[in-house]
Amino acid sequence: MDGNYLLGVTLAISSGVLNQAGQLLQKKVVNEIPKEAREKHFMRTLLKNPVWITGLLLAIVGGTICFMLAQGMIGPALVPGLMASGLIVLAIGSVKLIGETLDRSEIIGIGLMIFGILLLGLSELGISSDRVRESLAQPDTIFRITVFTVILFVLWITTYLLALKSVKRKGIVIAFSNGFPFCLSNFWISPLLAVIFIVLSGKGTFSQIVIFVLASFILVFTNLIGIWQTQQAFKFAQITNVVPVQQVPVQITPILVYFNVFALTPPKNISSVYIITGAILIIISGFLLGRRQSELEAIE
């Protein structure tokens, strides 16, 4: 077996493990903050905590570096499924490190999420940077990208407002809402990578420069919002509920991007089976993990 392939697989698994380990540390710190401090100066308190900062660096820096290196070595098809192995670390760590409990339906839900993500990874719905760059030159694609971005933004705002009004499932609704900023981030990184080297070399067209600036702003904005909103969800729900529920829109959206935004066809017949089965399993997982009344009182 090729050494680069094995290294790519290792990096993809490492990315998932680092991401979930980092979030476990962040959740541990959130649980330790007194109730009154969660309502006032919440983020300021977190930013002063070295354990929380360590978790942030593990998830954002370490996880992202491994993710990008893995993408370059084995491509986008297997990376999401391999990264799902981090959910196993999440489940074990939540019990051992944080003292959370998992009922049977939640264990099944995490298992279905892992398997569903793996199937989506095997579907090979990858889009190369060259293909993205060619599509960005087409007005129809630009229109679909605009509509897609606006819809995700509206869904994020709407679900977050619902979360603010929610009483019994606030953490779960916040977690689901928080998936949409990460959907935007995951999508806009493709246009950015497609034009970044051209723009930085001084050879970019006006439209490519606009895409570069817009993508850069969206990536920074959505990731900052995503980090902040994740901590809000941690105040009300278990991490083993927050992270997998957050993954529901994150994992389903790439299917819409492939078929509706870039208007592509599946690379092979079996891909459709993987896509449909994977999407169904992820949706079922979201319902199983969202059933618990995950309130602040339950984690204090």
C-alpha positions in Angstrom: 0.0 0.0 0.0 1.3 3.5 -1.0 3.0 5.3 1.9 1.3 8.6 1.0 -2.1 7.0 1.1 -1.5 5.6 4.6 -0.2 9.0 5.7 -3.3 10.7 4.2 -5.6 8.2 6.1 -3.7 8.8 9.3 -4.0 12.6 8.9 -7.7 12.4 8.2 -8.3 10.4 11.3 -6.0 12.7 13.3 -8.1 15.7 12.1 -11.3 14.2 13.4 -9.6 13.2 16.7 -8.0 16.6 17.2 -11.2 18.4 16.4 -13.3 16.4 18.9 -10.6 16.4 21.6 -10.4 20.2 21.3 -14.2 20.5 21.7 -14.2 18.2 24.7 -11.7 20.5 26.5 -13.9 23.5 25.6 -17.0 21.8 26.9 -15.2 20.8 30.1 -14.4 24.5 30.8 -17.9 25.6 30.0 -19.3 23.1 32.5 -17.0 24.5 35.2 -18.1 28.1 34.8 -20.6 29.1 37.5 -24.2 29.8 36.3 -24.0 33.5 36.9 -20.8 33.8 34.8 -22.5 32.0 31.9 -25.0 34.9 31.6 -22.4 37.7 31.9 -19.0 38.0 30.3 -19.2 34.4 29.1 -16.8 34.6 26.1 -14.4 36.8 28.1 -14.3 34.2 30.8 -13.5 31.5 28.2 -10.8 33.5 26.5 -9.0 33.8 29.8 -8.9 30.1 30.4 -5.8 28.3 29.1 -7.6 24.9 28.9 -10.3 26.4 26.7 -7.6 28.1 24.5 -5.8 24.8 24.2 -9.0 23.1 23.1 -9.6 25.9 20.5 -6.1 25.5 19.1 -6.4 21.7 18.9 -9.7 21.9 17.0 -9.1 24.9 14.8 -5.4 24.9 14.1 -4.4 21.2 14.5 -7.6 19.8 13.0 -7.6 22.2 10.0 -3.9 21.5 9.2 -4.4 17.7 9.2 -7.6 18.1 7.2 -6.0 20.2 4.4 -3.0 17.8 4.2 -5.2 14.8 4.1 -7.3 16.4 1.3 -4.1 16.9 -0.7 -3.0 13.3 -0.3 -6.2 11.2 -0.6 -8.8 13.6 -2.0 -12.2 14.6 -0.7 -14.0 11.3 -1.0 -12.7 9.4 2.1 -11.7 12.3 4.4 -15.2 13.1 5.8 -15.8 9.4 6.7 -12.4 9.0 8.2 -12.9 12.2 10.3 -16.1 10.7 11.6 -13.9 8.4 13.7 -13.5 11.5 16.0 -17.1 11.0 17.1 -15.9 7.8 18.9 -13.3 9.9 20.8 -16.1 12.3 21.6 -18.4 9.6 23.0 -15.7 8.0 25.2 -14.2 11.4 26.3 -17.6 12.9 27.2 -18.1 10.0 29.7 -14.6 9.8 31.0 -13.5 13.4 31.0 -16.8 15.3 31.5 -19.0 12.8 33.2 -21.8 12.9 30.7 -24.1 9.9 30.3 -25.3 8.2 27.1 -28.5 6.3 26.8 -29.1 3.6 24.2 -30.7 5.8 21.6 -27.8 8.3 21.8 -25.3 5.5 21.3 -27.2 4.3 18.3 -27.5 7.8 17.0 -23.7 8.4 17.2 -23.2 5.1 15.4 -25.6 6.0 12.6 -24.0 9.4 12.2 -20.5 7.8 11.8 -21.8 5.2 9.3 -23.9 7.8 7.4 -20.9 10.2 7.0 -18.7 7.2 5.9 -21.3 6.4 3.1 -21.3 10.1 2.0 -17.5 9.9 1.9 -17.6 6.8 -0.3 -20.0 8.4 -2.7 -17.0 10.3 -4.2 -18.9 13.6 -4.7 -15.6 15.5 -5.0 -15.3 18.7 -7.0 -11.8 19.7 -8.1 -10.5 23.3 -7.8 -10.2 23.4 -11.6 -13.9 22.4 -12.0 -14.9 25.1 -9.4 -12.8 27.7 -11.2 -14.5 26.9 -14.5 -18.0 27.0 -12.9 -17.3 30.4 -11.3 -16.9 31.9 -14.8 -20.5 31.0 -15.6 -23.3 33.5 -14.7 -25.8 30.7 -13.9 -23.4 29.2 -11.3 -22.8 32.6 -9.7 -26.6 33.1 -9.4 -27.1 29.6 -7.8 -24.2 30.3 -5.4 -25.8 33.6 -4.4 -29.2 32.0 -3.8 -27.6 29.1 -1.9 -25.7 31.5 0.3 -28.7 33.6 1.1 -30.8 30.6 1.9 -28.2 29.2 4.4 -27.9 32.6 6.0 -31.7 32.9 6.4 -31.9 29.4 7.8 -29.2 30.2 10.3 -30.9 33.4 11.5 -34.3 31.8 11.6 -33.2 28.7 13.6 -31.1 30.8 16.0 -34.1 33.0 16.8 -36.2 29.9 17.4 -33.4 28.7 19.7 -33.6 31.9 21.7 -37.4 31.3 22.3 -36.9 27.6 23.0 -37.1 26.4 26.6 -36.8 22.6 26.7 -34.4 22.0 23.8 -32.4 25.3 23.6 -29.0 23.6 23.4 -30.1 21.2 20.6 -31.8 23.9 18.5 -28.7 26.2 18.9 -26.5 23.2 17.8 -28.6 22.6 14.7 -28.6 26.3 13.9 -24.9 26.4 14.4 -24.4 23.9 11.6 -25.4 26.5 9.0 -22.4 28.9 9.6 -20.1 25.9 9.2 -22.0 24.9 6.0 -21.2 28.4 4.6 -17.6 28.1 5.7 -17.2 24.6 4.2 -18.8 25.7 0.9 -16.9 29.0 0.5 -13.5 27.5 1.0 -13.8 25.8 -2.4 -14.2 29.1 -4.4 -11.4 30.6 -2.2 -8.9 27.8 -3.0 -9.9 28.0 -6.7 -8.9 31.6 -7.1 -6.4 32.4 -4.3 -3.2 31.7 -6.1 -4.3 33.5 -9.2 -5.3 36.6 -7.3 -2.2 36.6 -5.1 0.0 36.3 -8.2 -1.6 39.5 -9.5 -3.3 37.8 -12.5 -6.8 37.6 -11.2 -9.8 39.1 -13.0 -12.1 41.6 -11.3 -14.7 38.8 -10.6 -12.0 36.5 -9.2 -10.8 39.3 -6.9 -14.4 39.9 -5.7 -14.8 36.2 -5.0 -11.5 36.1 -3.1 -12.5 39.1 -0.9 -16.0 37.8 -0.3 -14.9 34.2 0.4 -12.2 35.5 2.9 -14.8 37.6 4.7 -17.4 34.8 4.9 -14.8 32.3 6.1 -13.6 34.5 9.0 -17.1 35.6 9.9 -18.8 32.2 9.9 -16.0 30.5 11.8 -16.0 33.2 14.5 -19.8 32.9 14.7 -19.5 29.1 14.7 -17.1 29.0 17.6 -19.2 31.5 19.7 -22.5 29.7 19.0 -21.0 26.3 19.8 -20.0 27.6 23.3 -23.6 28.8 23.7 -24.9 25.4 22.9 -22.5 23.8 25.4 -24.2 25.8 28.2 -27.4 23.9 27.7 -26.7 20.5 26.2 -24.2 17.6 26.3 -21.4 17.7 23.8 -22.5 14.2 22.6 -25.8 15.8 21.6 -24.4 19.2 20.4 -21.7 18.0 17.9 -23.6 15.3 16.1 -26.7 17.4 15.8 -24.6 20.2 14.4 -23.2 17.8 11.8 -26.7 17.1 10.3 -26.8 20.2 8.1 -23.0 20.2 7.7 -23.1 16.7 6.1 -26.3 17.1 4.1 -25.4 20.4 2.5 -22.6 19.1 0.3 -25.1 17.0 -1.5 -27.1 20.1 -2.4 -23.9 21.9 -3.5 -22.9 19.0 -5.8 -26.3 18.6 -7.5 -28.0 22.0 -7.2 -25.2 24.6 -7.1 -22.6 23.1 -9.5 -25.3 20.9 -11.3 -23.1 17.8 -11.6 -24.0 14.2 -12.0 -22.9 11.3 -9.7 -19.5 9.8 -10.7 -21.0 6.2 -10.7 -24.3 4.5 -10.2 -23.6 3.2 -6.7 -23.0 6.8 -5.6 -26.7 7.5 -5.5 -27.2 4.6 -3.1 -24.5 5.8 -0.8 -25.9 9.4 -0.9 -29.5 8.4 -0.2 -28.6 5.9 2.5 -26.1 8.2 4.1 -28.5 11.2 4.2 -31.3 9.1 5.7 -29.0 7.7 8.5 -27.7 11.2 9.3 -31.2 12.6 9.6 -32.4 9.7 11.8 -29.3 10.2 13.9 -30.2 13.9 14.4 -33.6 12.9 15.7 -32.2 10.3 18.1 -29.6 12.7 19.5 -32.1 15.6 19.8 -34.7 13.7 21.8 -33.2 14.3 25.2 -34.3 17.3 27.2 -30.8 18.7 27.3 -31.1 21.6 29.8 -28.5 23.5 31.8 -29.8 21.9 35.1 -28.9 18.5 33.7 -25.2 19.3 33.5 -24.7 21.4 36.6 
